[in-house]
Amino acid sequence: MHTSTQPSNKVDQSAKTGASFALGNIDSADSGSLHTPDGDLKLQDIDFVEKVGEPRTFDPEHRHQMIQEKMATWRQIFLGGLTHQIALAHDPDYRYPSQKFVKCDDVMGRELDYVAPEAWWYEQDGELRLRLNFGERTWCVKGKNPVIRIGAEVNLLPTLEKLYLLTEAGEFDEIIEKMVIVSQR
């Protein structure tokens, strides 16, 4: 089986230690304190350019049961994506460790690879926008990927941090639920 060596690009140190990142100031990870973005954490303060649509469902009872069972997992998947986006906003050379399957001597095995996440932000009409994604999804589904107006690049990191804290507090659950495609049983 092949093994890969770590590239010279920077790698998320929290992946090695298992610790989570600290919002805002990287030095605060050692002190255990969190830097919160300016102002109160309110979902209504987020400037949605494109809101998320209603999920497709044929059985409201089944949908409610699915949400109750899986929301904690969905929230963690979305938080994982936000973690990568925050790290990418801090450092454009950010890479995270990922395993991929490779075939060597007719035997399938796993190989460690360092992957650069695709940025969720882009510029349109002279302003920065943030397209929210769920998990590793890099394609855009109309009505499933809400878009937030960021404005200037200096607002990117505080907005990502605010989204992280709102999601962690459970205030983003309705939007996450709508981002997940819910289909008929």
N, C-alpha and C positions, 0 to 999 in steps of 0.2 A: 504494500500500500504506500502511496505517495504521501509525503508530508510537506506542507508548505512553510516557508519562513515568513516572518512578519515583515511587511514592506516598510520602507523608510518613512511612509506617511504616518501621521499621528493616529493613534488608536485610542478609543474611549477607555480610560483607566478604570471606570466603574465596572466594565465588563470583566476585568481581571479580578477585581476585589469583591464583586457582588454588591457593592454599595450603590445607592442611587445618587444621581447628580444633585447638586444644590442649585436652586434657582437664583439667577442673578450673579452673585459674586462666587467665583469658583473657590476662593479661599474659605467660604462659609461651610464647605463640606466637612472641613476638619473641626470646626467649632460646633457643628450641629444646628446652626441657625439657618433659617430660610429668609432670603430677601424676597419680599413680595412686591409686585409692581405697584406703582403709585395709584392711590385711590382705592375705593371699595371694590370688592369683587362682585360685579353684577353682570348677569347675562344680557340684560337689556342695553348695556353700554357698547356691546359689540356691533359694529356696523356691517351687517350682512348685505352684500351686493346681490347675492343669489341665495335664497333660502332653500333648505332641504324640503323635498316634497313628502307627501304622505306615503308610507310603505304600502305595497300591494299585499292585500290579505283577503282571504275568502272566509275565514273563520275567526272572528274577533276573540272568542274564548281561547282558542289555540294560540293566537298571537299574544294574549295577556299571559298565558302560562309560559310560553317561550321566553318572554321578556323577564318574568320573575326568575326563571331558572338560569338564564344566560347573561343577564345584564352585567354582573360582576366581571365575567370573562370578557365581554365586549368592551367594558370600560378599561380593563387592563391592556387589551390589544391597542385601543386608541391611545392610551397613555404611553405605551411603548413607542408608537409612531411619533408622538409629540416629543418624547425624550430624544429621539434621533434628530428631530428637526431643531430642537434647542441646541443640541451639541453641534449641529451643522451651522447654525447661526453664529455660534461662538467661534467655530473653526471651520473654514471652508474645506480643509483637508481631512476632516473627520471621516473615519472608517470604523465599522464595527465588525466583530468576528461573526462569521456565519459558516455553517457546514454545508457542503454540497456533496452529492454523490458522484463518484468517478469510477471508471472501469479500468482496472489494472491487471494484466495477465488473466483476463476473462473472469475476474472476481470483482464484484461491486464492493466499494468501500467508501468511507467518508473522508473528506479532506477539509481542513480548515482554510477558509478564505476570508479576506477582509474586504468588505463591501462598502462603497460610498452610497449613502441614501440619496434618492432623488429629492431635490428641494420642492416643497409644496408651494413656494411663493414664486410669483412671476410679475412682470411689469406690463400694465395695460393702460392705455390712455394717459401716460405720464405719471401713474401712481402704482404703488406696490399693492398686490392682492395676494391673499392666502387661500388656496383651495384645500379644504380639509379632506383627507383620505382616511380610509379605514384599513388598518393592517398594511399589508404589502401591496395593496391595490395601487397601481400607477396609472390606470386608465380612468377617464372621467365618464360618469354616468349622469346624464341630465336628471336633475332632481335628487340625486343621491350624494353629490359632492357640493356642500355649501361653500360659498366664496365670501371671504371677509375683506373689506377695504382696510388696508393698513396705512396707506398714505406714503409717508417717508420711510426710508430704510431704518432710521433710528427707532421707529415704532415696532419693528419686527420682533425683536427679542422680548420686550415687555408684553406684547400681545401673545406670543407663544407661551410665556410664563403664566399669564393670566388664564389662558385656555387650559393649561395644565392644572392650575389650582381649582378652576371651576369644575373640571372633569373629575378631579380627585374628590371634591366635595359632593359629587353626584348631581350638580346643577346642569350638566351637559347631557344627562342620560336620555332625555327625549330626542335630542338631535342625533345622538349615537344610534338610538333605536331606529330612527328613520333612515340613517345611512346604511344600516345592515339590510340587505334585501331579504324580506320576509315573503315566502311563497307558500302556496297551498301544500298541505300535507300529502 
